[in-house]
Amino acid sequence: MRSERVRSLNQAEVRADGDYILYWMVASRRLGWSHSLDRALEHARALSKPLLVFEPLDVGYRWASDRLHQAIVDGMREHMATLATRGVGYFPYLEPTPGAGRGLLEVLSARACVVVTDDSPVFFTPKLLAAAARVATCRVEAVDSCGLLPLGEVDRVFVSAHQFRRFLQRVLPERLGEMPEADPLGAARLPSFRGVPKEIEGRWPPASAADLATRRTMASLPIDHGVPATAWQGGHAAARLALDRFLASGLARYAEDRNHPDAGAASGLSAWLHFGHLSAHEIFHAVVEAEEWSPVRISPKADGRRSGWWGMSAGAEAFLDQLVTWRELGFAFATRHPAFDRYESLPAWARATLEEHASDPHAHTYSLEQFAAAATHNEIWNAAQRQLVEDGVIHNYLRMLWGKKILEWTEHPEEALDVMVELNNRFALDGRDPNSYSGIFWILGRFDRGWPTRPIYGKVRSMSSTATRRKVKLTAYLDRYGDGARKSSEPLV
């Protein structure tokens, strides 16, 4: 495995006399298409040791709720069933109270030859990994499975998608053959794992099949029960079904119809990507197969074009620009910029113009509570917020309008940022993600350029509901999420 994907988090050695290889699954929560799992198996084969997969779920993280917990538990249930037939140990741990799991990684690592875990630049993962490096007595390696390009190859902060796209087009072709294994456990042939010591299981009981099989398990945990689980199903099996449906019915229409909520051409894969149940590598491979594509079709010109560089159909080109350029730009920015989630990380021109126009008159202002309740005067905005609250997603095009109107309807752009982060991270299945932060900060000018000056927005790009209704197909969407009989008679703005 290339060194750009592997970081040693401490100075400890790999212990050949340990009992097992410990794969601490925290971000790439899947059993295939994972550089992290491949690395753990690499160690297991080299040392002829069994593998133990440790997948914990804490309750003390911000925004912990039935919705987010259930999404992860769906994947854990799959992992338990799969690993039971592969001779690999599995320790799923549902923390019952904040801090109850403290010390568990330390005792598991004390018996390990090496700890392999997932690298990720956002939310609480960096602090989690730093803490693990302090307590483990064996080597701890963090492995980057985030995207097609290793994050270690990103050498600077990119300020636009065009700039990053040119960089990708120069360096990515050499990495396209470095795919993780689709089913690395299928032919692992490792010594069978003999079990976790009873004293460890006694203090930190692993989740049972029954614990993972019912959604009633959530009721016993000290998490936000006001954000219920949705009908969305986590785990790789559901993700793969969604990917196959998109390839069959959405990919060909993606370039033309993805911005229309009624058209159903969007992929809908972002939540599975966020929870690690689906890999960008697997999606890319599936698109390649659907397109019957070969790298020889790549254009030799690294000119930053949004379409035409891959040598694929228009739908595939547009989709890969989202999956590869925009998604990996978000990961790269979060990795390279220490303040990626703070207001001060906005471009200087955006902060200056927003501050200059912060005191402009606001026709409407709303509190966080009013926003959360979809209690504004604007039917399209209310519909987007209802979709977020009820389903855990917002259609991508309407998410942009949703954010622009929050900027317009709050008294200061920094307050708008706080509202967007809170609503998105509390309700969205794909929140708390580098891609989420890219989208939210794009509302305020990140990765964008200056536009003609308008009240409140200054030179930051504005959007109007009137133009949105005129440009995109919304009839079925508003029938489902709109104000219905309570439709406002006020004009859209």
C-alpha positions in Angstrom: 0.0 0.0 0.0 1.3 3.5 -0.9 2.8 5.4 2.0 0.6 8.5 1.2 -2.4 6.6 2.6 -0.8 5.4 5.8 0.1 7.6 8.9 1.8 6.2 12.0 0.2 8.0 14.9 2.9 7.0 17.4 6.4 5.8 17.6 5.6 2.3 18.9 6.6 -0.8 17.0 4.5 -3.6 15.5 4.5 -6.4 18.1 5.0 -9.8 16.5 4.1 -11.5 19.7 0.6 -9.9 20.0 -2.6 -12.0 19.9 -4.2 -10.4 16.9 -4.4 -7.5 14.5 -6.9 -4.9 15.7 -8.9 -3.0 13.1 -10.6 -0.1 14.9 -13.4 0.8 12.5 -14.5 4.5 13.0 -15.1 6.1 9.6 -14.8 3.6 6.7 -17.6 1.4 8.2 -17.6 -1.3 5.5 -16.0 -4.7 4.8 -14.9 -4.1 1.3 -13.4 -1.3 -0.9 -11.5 -0.1 2.1 -7.8 0.7 2.2 -8.0 0.5 6.0 -9.2 -3.1 6.0 -6.7 -4.0 3.3 -3.9 -2.6 5.5 -5.1 -4.6 8.5 -5.2 -7.8 6.5 -1.8 -7.0 5.1 -0.5 -7.1 8.7 -2.5 -10.2 9.6 -1.0 -12.2 6.6 2.5 -11.0 7.3 2.4 -12.1 10.9 0.0 -15.0 10.6 -2.3 -13.5 13.1 -6.2 -13.4 13.4 -8.1 -10.2 12.8 -10.4 -8.5 15.3 -12.7 -5.8 14.0 -13.6 -3.4 16.8 -16.6 -1.1 15.8 -17.7 1.2 18.7 -20.5 3.7 18.7 -20.2 6.4 21.4 -23.1 8.4 22.8 -21.3 11.5 23.8 -20.7 13.1 20.4 -22.5 16.3 19.5 -25.9 15.8 17.7 -26.1 12.1 18.7 -29.6 11.1 17.9 -31.8 8.1 17.0 -31.4 9.1 13.4 -27.6 9.1 13.3 -27.2 6.1 15.7 -29.6 3.9 13.8 -27.8 4.6 10.5 -24.6 3.2 12.0 -26.3 0.3 13.8 -27.8 -0.8 10.5 -24.2 -1.3 9.2 -23.1 -3.0 12.4 -25.8 -5.5 12.1 -24.6 -6.4 8.6 -21.0 -6.6 9.8 -22.0 -9.1 12.6 -23.7 -11.4 10.1 -20.9 -11.3 7.6 -18.0 -11.7 10.0 -19.6 -14.6 11.7 -18.9 -16.7 8.6 -15.4 -15.4 7.9 -13.4 -16.5 11.0 -12.8 -12.9 11.8 -13.5 -11.5 15.3 -16.1 -8.7 15.7 -16.6 -6.5 18.7 -19.5 -4.1 18.2 -19.8 -1.8 21.2 -22.8 0.5 21.9 -21.8 2.8 24.6 -24.6 3.0 27.2 -23.7 6.3 28.8 -21.1 9.0 28.0 -17.7 7.8 28.9 -18.6 4.2 29.6 -16.4 3.0 26.8 -13.3 4.8 28.1 -10.4 2.4 28.4 -11.8 -0.2 26.0 -9.5 0.6 23.1 -6.5 0.7 25.5 -7.1 -2.8 26.8 -7.9 -4.2 23.3 -4.7 -2.6 21.9 -2.6 -4.0 24.8 -3.1 -7.5 23.3 -2.7 -6.4 19.6 0.3 -6.5 17.3 -0.8 -3.3 15.7 -3.9 -1.1 15.6 -5.2 0.0 12.2 -7.9 2.6 12.0 -9.6 5.0 9.5 -8.2 8.4 8.8 -10.6 11.3 8.4 -10.1 15.1 8.7 -13.5 16.1 10.2 -15.9 16.0 13.1 -14.3 14.3 16.2 -12.2 11.8 14.4 -8.9 13.7 14.5 -9.2 14.1 18.3 -10.2 10.5 18.7 -7.1 9.3 16.8 -4.8 11.6 18.8 -6.1 10.2 22.0 -5.7 6.6 20.8 -2.1 7.3 19.9 -1.4 8.4 23.5 -2.8 5.3 25.2 -1.8 2.4 22.8 1.4 0.6 23.5 1.7 -0.9 20.0 1.8 1.0 16.7 -1.4 2.8 15.6 -1.8 3.4 11.9 -4.4 5.7 10.4 -5.3 4.8 6.8 -6.9 7.1 4.3 -9.8 5.6 2.4 -11.5 8.9 1.8 -11.2 9.2 -2.0 -9.5 8.3 -5.2 -6.6 10.6 -4.5 -4.6 10.1 -1.3 -5.0 13.1 0.9 -1.3 13.0 1.5 -0.7 14.1 -2.1 -2.6 17.3 -1.6 0.1 19.9 -1.0 -1.8 23.1 -0.5 -5.2 24.7 0.1 -7.2 25.0 -3.1 -9.6 27.9 -3.3 -11.7 26.9 -6.3 -13.1 23.8 -7.9 -11.4 24.7 -11.2 -8.0 25.0 -9.5 -8.4 21.7 -7.8 -9.8 20.0 -10.9 -6.7 21.0 -12.9 -4.5 19.5 -10.1 -6.6 16.3 -10.1 -6.3 16.0 -13.9 -2.6 16.1 -13.6 -2.1 13.6 -10.7 -5.1 11.4 -10.5 -4.6 9.1 -13.6 -1.6 7.4 -12.0 -3.7 6.5 -9.0 -6.7 5.0 -10.7 -5.3 1.5 -10.6 -4.7 1.7 -6.8 -8.2 0.4 -5.9 -8.9 -1.4 -2.6 -10.2 -4.9 -2.7 -13.9 -5.4 -3.4 -14.1 -8.5 -1.0 -10.8 -8.7 0.9 -12.2 -11.2 3.4 -13.3 -13.7 0.8 -9.9 -15.3 0.5 -8.3 -14.0 3.6 -7.2 -17.4 5.0 -6.2 -16.1 8.4 -6.0 -18.0 11.7 -9.5 -18.0 13.3 -10.1 -15.5 16.0 -10.6 -17.2 19.4 -12.6 -14.6 21.2 -12.2 -11.5 23.4 -11.2 -12.3 27.0 -14.2 -12.6 29.3 -13.0 -9.9 31.7 -13.0 -7.4 28.8 -16.5 -8.4 27.7 -17.7 -8.4 31.3 -16.7 -4.7 31.8 -17.6 -3.6 28.3 -20.4 -6.0 27.0 -20.4 -6.2 23.2 -23.7 -5.5 21.5 -25.7 -8.7 20.8 -27.5 -9.6 17.6 -30.8 -8.6 19.4 -29.4 -5.2 20.4 -28.6 -4.5 16.7 -31.8 -6.0 15.3 -34.4 -3.7 16.8 -34.8 0.1 16.6 -36.1 0.0 20.2 -32.5 -0.2 21.3 -32.2 3.5 20.7 -34.8 4.3 23.3 -32.5 3.2 26.1 -29.6 5.5 25.1 -29.0 9.0 26.3 -29.2 10.6 22.8 -31.6 13.0 21.1 -34.9 11.2 20.7 -36.4 14.3 19.1 -34.6 13.4 15.9 -36.1 10.0 15.1 -34.7 7.5 12.7 -36.1 7.7 9.1 -37.1 5.1 6.7 -33.6 5.3 5.2 -31.6 2.1 5.6 -27.9 2.2 6.5 -25.4 -0.5 5.6 -23.6 -1.6 2.4 -26.4 -3.8 1.1 -28.9 -0.9 0.9 -26.2 1.4 -0.5 -25.4 -1.0 -3.3 -29.0 -1.3 -4.2 -29.3 2.5 -4.4 -26.1 2.7 -6.5 -27.4 0.0 -8.9 -30.8 1.9 -9.2 -29.0 5.1 -10.0 -26.8 3.5 -12.6 -29.9 2.0 -14.3 -32.2 5.0 -14.2 -30.4 8.1 -13.1 -26.9 8.3 -14.6 -27.9 8.8 -18.2 -30.2 11.7 -17.1 -27.9 13.1 -14.5 -26.4 16.0 -16.4 -29.8 17.3 -17.6 -32.1 16.5 -14.7 -30.2 16.3 -11.5 -31.3 19.9 -10.4 -35.0 19.1 -10.8 -36.5 17.6 -7.6 -39.3 16.0 -9.5 -37.0 14.2 -11.9 -35.4 11.7 -9.5 -32.1 11.8 -11.3 -29.9 12.6 -8.3 -27.9 9.7 -6.9 -29.0 10.0 -3.3 -25.7 8.3 -2.2 -24.3 11.0 0.0 -25.4 9.5 3.4 -23.9 6.1 2.7 -20.7 7.8 1.7 -20.7 9.8 4.9 -21.2 6.9 7.2 -18.6 4.9 5.3 -21.0 2.2 4.2 -20.2 3.0 0.6 -16.8 3.8 -0.9 -16.0 6.4 -3.6 -13.8 3.7 -5.1 -16.7 1.3 -5.5 -18.9 4.0 -7.0 -16.2 4.9 -9.5 -15.6 1.3 -10.4 -19.4 0.8 -11.0 -19.6 3.9 -13.2 -16.5 2.6 -15.2 -18.2 -0.7 -15.8 -21.5 0.9 -16.8 -19.6 3.1 -19.2 -17.4 0.3 -20.5 -14.6 2.8 -20.0 -10.8 2.6 -20.1 -8.2 5.2 -18.9 -7.0 5.5 -22.4 -10.0 7.7 -23.0 -8.8 10.4 -20.6 -7.9 13.7 -22.3 -4.2 14.5 -22.2 -5.0 18.2 -21.4 -5.2 19.0 -17.7 -7.2 22.2 -18.3 -9.7 22.0 -15.5 -12.7 21.3 -17.8 -15.8 20.1 -15.9 -16.8 17.8 -18.8 -15.0 16.0 -21.5 -11.8 15.1 -19.6 -12.8 11.6 -18.6 -14.1 10.6 -22.1 -17.4 9.3 -20.7 -21.0 10.2 -21.4 -22.4 13.6 -20.3 -24.2 12.0 -17.3 -21.1 10.2 -16.1 -18.9 13.2 -16.5 -21.3 15.4 -14.5 -21.6 12.8 -11.8 -17.9 12.2 -11.5 -17.3 15.9 -11.2 -19.5 15.8 -8.0 -18.1 12.5 -6.7 -14.4 13.2 -7.4 -13.8 17.0 -7.8 -16.2 18.5 -5.4 -16.2 15.7 -2.8 -12.4 15.4 -2.7 -12.0 19.2 -2.7 -14.0 19.2 0.6 -11.8 16.6 2.1 -8.6 18.3 0.9 -9.7 21.7 2.3 -10.6 20.1 5.7 -7.3 18.4 5.8 -5.2 21.4 4.9 -7.0 24.3 6.6 -7.1 24.1 10.4 -10.2 26.5 10.6 -12.2 24.8 7.8 -15.4 24.8 9.9 -15.1 28.4 11.2 -16.2 31.7 9.8 -12.7 33.1 9.6 -11.8 30.5 6.9 -14.0 32.3 4.4 -12.1 34.1 1.6 -11.1 37.6 2.6 -13.2 39.1 -0.2 -16.3 37.2 1.0 -15.8 38.2 4.7 -15.3 41.8 3.7 -18.4 42.1 1.5 -20.6 40.2 4.0 -19.5 42.4 6.9 -20.0 45.6 4.8 -23.6 44.6 4.1 -24.5 42.9 7.4 -26.4 46.0 8.5 -28.5 46.2 5.4 -32.3 46.1 6.0 -33.7 42.6 6.3 -37.3 42.2 5.1 -37.6 39.0 7.2 -35.5 37.6 10.1 -36.1 34.3 11.9 -34.8 32.5 15.0 -33.2 29.1 15.0 -36.4 27.7 16.4 -38.5 29.2 13.6 -36.1 27.9 10.9 -36.1 24.4 12.5 -39.9 24.4 12.5 -40.1 25.4 8.8 -42.1 28.5 10.0 -41.0 31.1 7.4 -43.1 33.0 4.8 -41.5 31.0 1.9 -43.1 27.8 0.7 -40.1 26.4 -1.1 -37.8 27.1 1.8 -40.3 25.5 4.2 -40.5 22.4 1.9 -36.7 22.0 1.9 -36.6 22.2 5.7 -39.5 19.7 6.1 -37.6 17.3 3.8 -34.5 17.7 6.0 -36.5 17.1 9.2 -38.6 14.3 8.0 -36.2 12.4 5.7 -32.8 13.6 6.7 -31.9 14.9 3.3 -32.5 18.0 1.1 -32.4 17.9 -2.6 -29.0 19.2 -3.7 -30.3 22.2 -5.7 -32.7 23.2 -3.0 -30.0 22.9 -0.3 -28.3 25.9 -2.0 -31.4 28.0 -1.9 -32.1 26.8 1.7 -28.7 28.2 2.7 -28.9 31.4 0.7 -32.2 32.3 2.4 -30.8 31.6 5.8 -28.1 34.1 5.0 -30.7 36.6 3.9 -33.0 36.1 6.9 -30.5 36.3 9.7 -29.0 39.5 11.2 -25.3 38.6 10.6 -23.6 36.1 8.3 -21.9 34.5 11.2 -25.3 33.8 12.7 -26.4 32.4 9.4 -23.4 30.0 9.5 -24.3 28.8 13.0 -27.9 28.2 11.9 -26.9 26.2 8.8 -24.4 24.1 10.7 -26.9 23.4 13.5 -29.8 22.4 11.3 -27.7 20.4 8.9 -25.7 18.6 11.4 -28.7 17.8 13.6 -31.1 16.6 11.0 -29.1 15.6 7.9 -28.0 12.0 7.4 -25.0 13.3 5.4 -24.2 16.2 7.9 -20.9 16.5 9.9 -19.0 15.7 6.7 -16.4 17.6 4.6 -18.9 17.8 1.8 -21.5 19.3 4.1 -19.1 22.0 5.2 -18.2 22.7 1.6 -21.8 23.2 0.7 -22.5 25.4 3.7 -19.4 27.6 3.2 -20.1 27.8 -0.5 -23.3 29.7 0.5 -21.0 32.3 2.1 -18.4 32.5 -0.8 -16.0 29.6 -0.4 -14.9 28.1 -3.7 -16.8 30.8 -5.5 -16.1 34.3 -7.0 -17.5 37.7 -6.6 -20.8 38.6 -8.3 -22.7 42.0 -8.8 -23.4 43.6 -5.5 -26.8 43.0 -3.9 -28.2 44.0 -0.5 -27.2 41.7 2.4 -25.3 39.4 0.0 -22.8 42.0 -1.1 -20.7 40.3 -3.8 -21.6 36.8 -2.6 -23.8 34.9 -5.1 -27.5 35.3 -4.4 -30.4 33.0 -5.2 -34.1 33.8 -5.4 -37.1 31.5 -4.9 -38.9 33.0 -7.9 -36.0 32.1 -10.2 -35.8 28.6 -8.6 -39.5 27.9 -9.2 -39.1 29.1 -12.8 -35.9 27.0 -13.5 -36.6 23.7 -11.8 -39.5 21.2 -11.7 -41.1 21.4 -8.2 -44.8 20.3 -8.5 -44.5 16.9 -7.0 -41.9 18.1 -4.5 -44.2 20.8 -3.2 -47.2 18.4 -3.2 -45.2 16.3 -0.7 -43.4 18.9 1.4 -45.0 22.2 0.7 -47.4 24.3 2.8 -50.4 22.6 1.3 -53.7 24.2 2.2 -51.7 26.7 4.3 -49.7 28.0 1.3 -48.7 31.6 1.9 -50.3 34.3 -0.2 -47.2 36.4 0.1 -45.0 36.7 -3.0 -41.8 34.6 -3.2 -38.6 36.6 -2.9 
